[in-house]
Amino acid sequence: MALTIFAPLGVVATLPTHPSTYRRRTSSLIVPCLLLGGQFSSAQDALRTAINADRSEQARQLAVATPGNERIKAGPFEFNVGLSYGFEFTDNVRNVRSPREEDYIQTPQLNFNGFLPVSDTGRMTLGFGVGYADYFQHNELDRLYFAPNSELAYDFSVKDFRFTIYDSFAYSYDVQGVGALAGVAQFPHFDNTAGLRATWAPSKWSYQAGYSHYNFISDNSGSSGTDFSRLDRSSEQVFGRVAYSIAPATRVGMEASSALTDYAADAQPDNVSVSIGPYTEWQVSEAFTMTLRGGFAHYSFDSTPGAVPDSTIVLIRPAAAAYELNSYYAGFSLNHRLTEFITHGISASHSIQPGINQGSDYTESTDAGYQVSWALTQNTTVGANFGYSHGTETRTQIPDEGPDAIEIGDLRPTNEAYDTFRLGLNASYRISQQTTVSLAYSHYRRESSDADRSYFNNRVTIGLRYQF
């Protein structure tokens, strides 16, 4: 995905544009670090949904806190509209070891963020980014997309209770965001999460619970290079938290989550996951925040019936018995406003995630990342980010010699271990209160125990954004 996609509910689109607010603008840059710095603490599916909802709520609160004269008003309805355009060069459009193919991609995008007060304590929020990726040489890869964090949410309060009803959605095709993938140009899929959250904070103790319904729908209408329909699934997710506030922005507590996942195809096993563990959010100082969480994770996978190969499809997952997996999750993020103009953050995590490749039930990965942002002048900002991930994925496949050659002893469990490395550099310049131009470079490298699945990719992107 082009690097100039701007999340409509994020901070970039809502930063103050008046010169007099430069001090507040630079200090608020710690919020993107907070949102990005915690992205690796994904933990298990239900808990990941809860953490993403936490970030969305923080982003909505920040956006509403922006002065009203920054938005267009139509009666009680206030909104922002922005246009962005990205022009990208990539030297490995299909993410393969060889042959490497170059391409140029343009990505026009519309961003919208609106707020409607429904009552004294209730507010409706709609934010989305919709764009189109146009490939100059590989036209079969052209796609419409919805940016991550597109969301419709209704927040309201009743005495000591705070409720949120939401539906978040995204249509993405990014491959490099999924470390287990290699050798495909795109990973086109639609994600939708609809849910309800409730928080009760009568005192220093607070209690939170939520339910969400998640859908993953693959899209094979284009030429992604692989059929991902076996990954189509729905999931019922619940989570709960109890925490004690030691200080206004510091709390410790316990959180638990569970998910029931049902795959549309027999190739993937339905499963139930449970996680439980402590967490803390610590405001060490005005400029220094830390989040730490971790605990036990358990998966129970159903048996799979398998399929009988035929002459056209010989790489089919065999039948497998039910089994259980005991593991752990962990997440850590630290964000620091080093000076009035420099913010940075570091993060690390260990997580279990759904399998991606054929014959895989899950992937286990350990991730680490660092990002820094420096406001050089009132209108110029530069930044850098680094990331590393080590993952393993177990896959069981029937050999491809043909259906007549298959015997029980021919089943091939294979373990792929892979490491991914990321480097990103970016710079932006605010030409006027409404117009910003940006330049970004990224390098992504994947090293695998299967040499054919190792590759690297370089991207350079020029972006232009106009905020009405």
Sequence and secondary structure as in RCSB ss.txt:
>XXXX:A:sequence
MALTIFAPLGVVATLPTHPSTYRRRTSSLIVPCLLLGGQFSSAQDALRTAINADRSEQARQLAVATPGNERIKAG
PFEFNVGLSYGFEFTDNVRNVRSPREEDYIQTPQLNFNGFLPVSDTGRMTLGFGVGYADYFQHNELDRLYFAPNS
ELAYDFSVKDFRFTIYDSFAYSYDVQGVGALAGVAQFPHFDNTAGLRATWAPSKWSYQAGYSHYNFISDNSGSSG
TDFSRLDRSSEQVFGRVAYSIAPATRVGMEASSALTDYAADAQPDNVSVSIGPYTEWQVSEAFTMTLRGGFAHYS
FDSTPGAVPDSTIVLIRPAAAAYELNSYYAGFSLNHRLTEFITHGISASHSIQPGINQGSDYTESTDAGYQVSWA
LTQNTTVGANFGYSHGTETRTQIPDEGPDAIEIGDLRPTNEAYDTFRLGLNASYRISQQTTVSLAYSHYRRESSD
ADRSYFNNRVTIGLRYQF
>XXXX:A:secstr
  TT   TTSSGGGS  SGGGHHHHHHTTHHHHHHHHTTT   SHHHHHHHHHHHHHHHHHHHHHS GGGSEEET
TEEEEEEEEEEEEEES TT  SSS   EEEEEEEEEEEEEEE SSSEEEEEEEEEEEEEESS GGG EEEEEEEE
EEEEEEEETTEEEEEEEEEEEE  STTSTT  S S   EEEEEEEEEEEE SSSEEEEEEEEEEEEEE  SS  S
S  GGG EEEEEEEEEEEEEEETTEEEEEEEEEEEEEESSTTS  EEEEEEEEEEEEEEETTEEEEEEEEEEEEE
E  B      SS       B  EEEEEEEEEEEEEEE SSSEEEEEEEEEEEEE  STTEEEEEEEEEEEEEEEE
 SSSEEEEEEEEEEEEEEEEEE  TT GGG  GGG EEEEEEEEEEEEEEEEEEE SSSEEEEEEEEEEEEEESS
GGG EEEEEEEEEEEEE 
